[in-house]
Amino acid sequence: MSRILEEFLDFLIPVGQDNSISGSRVWNRLGKRTTIEHELLNFLEQKILNTEHTYEDALQLLEVSNPILCSSLTEALLEDYFEHPEVKTRLSQNHPAPFPIGYKLPSTDWSILEPVIVRSESTQKRK
């Protein structure tokens, strides 16, 4: 990702207090968005590099001159943001997976699961 695009995405979603969430870190979380990225990069290069516009000015120009790209960018960025595990955890919408880096399970007597395992094996043999 180019520096100008990264900075623009960080302008839209600033870096959080713990530095774990920002626009550039959540972008493309749900898949590549090359069309939006390419169009946005062309727009930013025209408006930022070739003129004295700020990112705020560029955002306002984007809203006026290309509302479809602006709405696509907003939709994609919000979708990626709210699917980020950190955001979901903070909103109490996500509990991290127990493995490999999630919760540690306490040591316990796993023999209580033996009847379930035996029942499962016998069910599979019947099929």
N, C-alpha and C positions, 0 to 999 in steps of 0.2 A: 504494500500500500504506500502511496506517495506521501511525503511529509505534509503537503498542503491539505490533502484529504484527511489525514490523521488529525491535524490541528483543527480543521473545520468540525469534524465529528466530536472532538474534545470540547469545542466551543458549544456545541449543541447539548452535550451531556458532559459537564465538567467532571474532573477527577474528584472522587469522593475523599473523605477524610482519611480513610485507611488505604488509599491508592489502589483499591482493588477493582473499582468500577469506573469506567469512562466510556465516552462514545466510541473511541477507536478500539477499546478492548472488547466491547460487546458486539461490534459490527461483524457481520457474517457469521454470527454464532449459529444460525439455523441454516446456513448454506450460502454459497457464493451468490452475490448479486452483481454480476459483472456489468450488466446493462446500466443499472442505476449508477454504479461506481464510475463507469466510463463517461456517462453523460455529465455526472456531477463534477468529475475531474476536469473535463473540458470547460464547463461553465466556470469553475473556480479559477482555472488558469487564465481565462479571459478576463474575469472581473477582479481578481486579486493580484496576479502577477503583472498584468499589463496596465493596471491603474492603481490608484491610491485608496481603493475601497478597503474597508475593514470587513471582518467576517460578519458582523451585524448588518452592514450595508449589503453584502453579498446575499445574505439570507432574505432580506427584504426584496432585493432584485429578483431572486429566485422565485419568491412567492408571486411576484407580479408577472415576470416574463415567462415562467414555465411552471404553472401551477400543478400540472400533472407530475412532473419530476419532483416537485416539492412535496406533494402528498404521498408519492411513492417512497421518498426518502423518509418522511415522518413515519409512515406505516411500518416500513422495514426496521427503522431504528427503534421504535417503540416495541415492536414484536421481539427483536433481539434483546432489548433491555429487560423486558419483563420475563423473558425465558432464562435469563442469567441466573445461575444457582444462588449467587450471593443475594440478589434482589428477592428471589422467591423465598429464601430462608428468612430474610428480614421481614417479609410480609407474612410469614408463617404459612407459606403455601408449599414449602418444599422441605422434606427431611432428607438429608444426604444419605446416600447408599451406605450400608454398613461396611462394605469392602470396596476397594483396597485402602482408601484413606479416610473412611468415615468413622463410625462409632466402633469402639472396641467391645466385643462381646465378653461378658464375664465367664470365667472358667466355671464349669458346672458338670454335673453328672448327666452325660448324654445318653445313658442307658434307658432313660425314660422314653426315648424315641424308638427303641428297638421294636416294640409292637407295631408301630406305624410303618417302619421299614419292612418288616416281615409281611404285613398286610399288603403293602405296595408290591412287593416281589410276587406274592401269590396272585394278585390281581393281574399283573403283567403276564404271568405264565398262562392264565386262563384265556387270554386274548390270543 
